[in-house]
């Protein structure tokens, strides 16, 4: 099908492009930007006047809850939520049931996701079997099955010798390790940042040192083994400083933070609001400011949704017993633009953190509108003001700390491989 997207403000960070022009799509790929290709006849035209035309967003962490936890969410529900929010490519961690530690499971997930014909799903394989931190998985076989990297999700490898071997294995084949830094002993049974709010509410805290201590170990092992390391979901000022220093020393390293940590602090827990029970926990205003500064100076490369659908029964428990996580894949784009406004960053810069940069980290062909690229395209009405309401969320998980917040920026069309997979009513 030939699609003509007409007179939109085309913003593509991968090309430093920001201008009002036309986009032409042929056979699932970007055919031209500006002038129409010779002989081009549109089968479908999208009027994008006063709208933005963007590359599809790339999310570095979105739990789809399938296989094993379909009562929380399904591929069908979460991929529909993703494209409604302009996310056309996403990486899913391996903490499913069963764990993604066998090639057959990865192939099954890829097949099921492809059959939905919505967003592209890129599995991250488990570093150790069952995420137990004891036996390494067959990373080569998992890569052949479709994994684009490896992670322990929220499960630590306590034995540093096994951690060293995992980094050596990954370095031997050039695989990227997506590791969240947290010392499991300092974080044990913790549910909030170890600070004033947790003390006042009597909640078990997780100190920022739990992140920085584990991070120091990972950085040292990565430096010694030459492994490609991505630090996932950074939450503290201490960690930002360590990553900045490592990059300045010449170490090849990337990092991301979640959109929740850019907008929330420990104060948002209020009186035991379990919607703000997140992992890692939201921390102080100082930490929040350091995360923004890290994004602005390039220390942190990307923003992810850390999408974690949770069923109502598990979220409505008392704060310490409730399940951690927020549903955010369909909010990633507007919340990133809101952050950009707050810190006076350009749309091009902010969008690079959720399109071109994460695509480069995953080493996938996405997050770009270059001619010849797969036509994953988003049309956004930047002036559309809307309120986040539970019954309007497409995700099966209605758990979000942003309920009733007002946002600007609403997706009107999402194209995946040149097909319109979402159109606002």
N, C-alpha and C positions, 0 to 999 in steps of 0.2 A: 504493500500500500504506500502511496505517496502522500505525505502530510506536509502542509505548509503552515508554519507558525508565524503569524503576521504581526510585525511592528511591535514586538515586545522589547523591553530592556534586557538584552542578553548579557548575563554576568557569568563568566567562566574563569575562575581563578587559575586554572591550569594554563590558560593562554594570556592571563592578565587582560582579559577582554571585558569591557563594560561600555556598551553602546546600544542604541535603539536600532534594530535591524530585523531581518527576517531569517528564519531557520527552515531549511528544506530537508525532508527525510525521505529516503528511498530504500526499500527492501531492508528495513530494520536498522539502517545506519544513517549517520549525518551525511547528507549529500553536499550541502553547501550552506554557507552563512553569508548573507548579503544578497548577491544576485542569484537568480534561479539558474540551475544547470540547464544546459541546452536540451530542449524538448521536454522539460519537466511539466507535467500536468497533474495538479493536485486532486487526489480522491477525497481529501478531507482538509478543511481549513480551520485553524484555531485563531480567533481574533485575540491577540495578546496586548492590545493597546492599554497603556497604564498598568501593565502587568510586568513581572520579571520572568525571564526564561532562564532556567538554571540547569546545570547537569544534575542527574539523580544523586541524592545524598548517599553517603557510604557510612554505615554504622559499625564501629569496631566491637561492639558487645551487645547482643540482643538474644535473650533466652526465649526460645520458641516453645519450650515445655513439651516438645514431642521428639522422641518417644518417652512414654512413661508417666507423664503428668498432664494428660489431656483434660483432666478436671479443672486444671488451672488455666490452660490455653491450648490451642492447636495451631498447626501450621496454617490452616485455612484462616483462622481469626487473626493471627498475628501478622501474616503477610499482607492481608487486607489492611490492617492498621498501618503497616509500614508504608505501603504505597499511598495511602490517604495522607500520610505525613510527608510524602516526597522522598522516602528512603527506598532506593531501588537495589541496593546491595548491602548485605549485612553478614557479619561474622557471628556465628553462634558457638558459645563455649561447650565443652563436652560433659557438663554436669547434668546429663539427662539420666533416664533410668530405662535401659542400662546405659552405662557410661560409654561415650564414644572412644573406645580403646581397641576396637576390632574393625578391620576393613569392611566387613559385611554390613556393619551398623552404619558406617559412614556412607556407603553406597546406597543403602536403603533410604537414609535421610535425604541424600542428594536427589534420588529418584522421586521421592514424595514431594519435595520442594519444587522440582522441575515440573511436575504434573500440575501444580497450582498455576503456573505460568504468570506469576506476579513478580515479586522481587527475587533477585539472585541470592542464593544462600551459600555461604562459604564456611564449612565446618572447621573448627579448630579441634585438633585431636588431643587426647589426654597425654600428658608427659609420662605418667606412671599408670600402671594397671589399676583400674577401679579408683583412680585418684588417691590411692592409699599411700603414695610416697615411698614405695618399697621396690617394686620391679618396673624397669623401664618398658614402655610399649615399643612395638616395632614401627618406629617413626617412618621408615622408608615405605613400608607397606601401606601405612595410613595416608601418606602423601600420594601414593599411586591411586588410592581410592578416592582422593579428592580433598584432603586436608590442606589448608594453606598456611598452617602454623600449628604451634602446640602450646598448651597452657595447663595449669592445674586449677583453673577457675579460682575458687575461694579456698582451696585446699593446699596447705603448705607442705613442702618436702622438708621434714625435720632433720633428716640425716644429711649433713652437708657433703658427705662422700657421694651419695646418690645424686644430689643436686649437681655436683661437679661432673659426674659421669653423664648426666642429662645434657649439660652444657657442652661437653666434649662431643657427644653424639650429634647434637644439633649443629655444632660448628663444622663437623666433618662433611655434612651434606648441605650446609648453607641454609638450614631451616631457621625460622624466627621463633623465639620463645616469647610468649605473651604472659608475663608473670606479674601477679599482684603481690606487692611486698607487705607481709604482715607476720610478725613473730607470733606463733600460735600460743605460746605460753603467756606472753604479756597481754594477748587479746582474749584469753580463755574466759568464756562466759560473759564477755563484755557486750553491751548493747548500745552504748552511746560514747561520745567523746569524753575522755577522762578530764573533766573540767568543772566549772562552776555549776552548770545546769544539772549534770549527772549527780553531783554531790547533793544539790538541793533536793532533787527528786528521789535520791536513794537508789540510783541506777548504777549497775556495775560498769565501770568505764574502760575504754581502750585508749591508752596514751598514744600520742603522736610518735613517741619513740618506738612503738611496736612496728610502725612502718619504716622509720629511718634505719633501725638496727637491721631489719631483714634486707632492706635495700642496699646497705653497705656491703653485706655479704654477697648479694647477687652481682653488684657492680664489680667487686674484686674478682669473682669467679669468671664473669664475662670477659674481663680484661685479660685474665690469665689464659683462657681457653680460646678467645677470639669469637665467641658465640654472638649471634645477632640477637640483641635483647630489646624488647619493648616493655616498658613499665606501664602496666594497666591501672587505670582508675586511681591516680595519685590524689591524695586528700590533704596533705599537710605542707606547711611552709618548709619544714625541715627537709622533706623529700625533694621539694622544688630546688632548694639550695644544692643538695647533693647531685641532682641530675644536671643542674647548670654547671657545676664544677667539673663533672665528668665529661660533659660536652666540650667545655673550654679546654680540657686536657687533650682533646682529640679523639675521645672514645666515640665510636659509632653506636648511637643509642637513640631510641625514640620513646615517646611517652604520651599518655592521654589522661584526661580527667573526665568525670561524668558531668552532665549538664546540671544534675541536682546540686553538686558541690559548688557550682558557680552562682547559684541563686539562693542557697539555704545555708544556715549556720545552726549551731546547737540551740540557739534561742528559739528556733522554729519548732522545737519539740513541745514548747508550751507546757500544757498540763497533760503529759503522756500521750501526745498525738502519735499513734503507731504508724501513721502514714509517713512519718519522718524517721522511722526505724529502717536504716539503710546500712549496707555493708560495702565499703568502709563507712564509718559514721560521718555525718557532717560535723565540721569542727568549728573553730572560732572565726570571728571576722578577720583576724590577722591571717589565718590560713586561707580563707576565701580570697582575700586581696592578693596573697602570694600566688594563688592559682591563676588569677587573672593576669598578674604581672608576668608569670611564666608563659602564658599563652601569647601575650603581646610581644615578648622578646624572643620567642621561638624555643624556649626551653621545653615547653609542652607543645607537642605537634598537632594534637587532635582532641576533639570533644566527642564522647560517645554517649549513647542514651543509657547504657547499663540497664536496658529494658528487662524487668523481672516481674512478670505477672504473678500475682498471688491471689488465692481464692479468698472470698470475704470472711469465711470462718477463721482462717489463719491470721487475717489482718485485724480482726476485731477483738482479738484476745488482749489481755493486759500487756502493756508495752514490752516488758522483758520476755514474755512468752510468745509474742506475735512474730510472724515470719518477716525477715528483712526483705526489702526490695520495693521498687516503684515501676509502674508501667509508664514508659516514656518514649517509645519509638515514634509515635505519631506527634509528639511534642518537641522532638529534637530540633527541627528547623525553626519554628517560631521562637522557642526559648533561646536558641543561639542568636537569633537576630535581636531579641530583647537584650541579651548580654552585650551585644555589639553596641547598641544604643547607650547602654549604661556606662561603657568604658570608652565611648567615642571612637570605636573602631569602624573601618569602612565595611560595607557589605561584602566586598570582594575578599577582604582579609578574613572576616568571620566565616564566610562560606568555605574558604579553603580548609578550615579545620574540620569540616564535616563532608568534604567531597574529595578534592585532589589529594590532600595529605593522607587521610586514611587509606585511600586507594593505593598510594605509593607504599605505605607501610605493609599492606596486605599483598602488594605486588600483583594487583589485578588490573585488568583493562576496564576502568570505571572512573566516574567522577570527572568527566571531560566532555566537551562538545566539539572537539577537533574533528575536522572533515575525515570521514572514514571510520570514526569511532561508533561503537554500538549506541543506538539512539535511546539512551535512558535520559529522559528529559522531564523537567518539572516546570509547570507554569504556576506562578504565585501571585496572588493579589496582595501587595504589601500594605495596602491601606485598610484591608478588611479587619475590623475589630471583632473579636469574639471572646466568649467566656468558656472556660473549660468546665464542662458539666459531665457528670457521671454517665448519663443516658446517651450522651453524644460521642463518647469514646468508643471506637470500633474494637479496640483490644478487648479480649475476654477478661483481662485483668483491669479492674476499675480502681486499682490502688495507686493513687498519686497524691503527693503533698500539694499539688498545684490546683486542686479542685476550687472552682469559683474565681480563679485568677483570670484577669483580662490580658489578652495578647493581641498583637497586630501581626498580620501575615497569615493568609489561609491559602492552601493549595487548591487550585481549581482543576488542574489536569496533571496526571502522571502518566508518562509513557515508558514502557519497558520493552526494549528491543523493537522500538517503532510501533508498538501497539498501545492504544489508550487503555490502561488498566484501572484508572480511577478518574472520575469526572464528578465534580461537586454538583449536588442537586440544585 
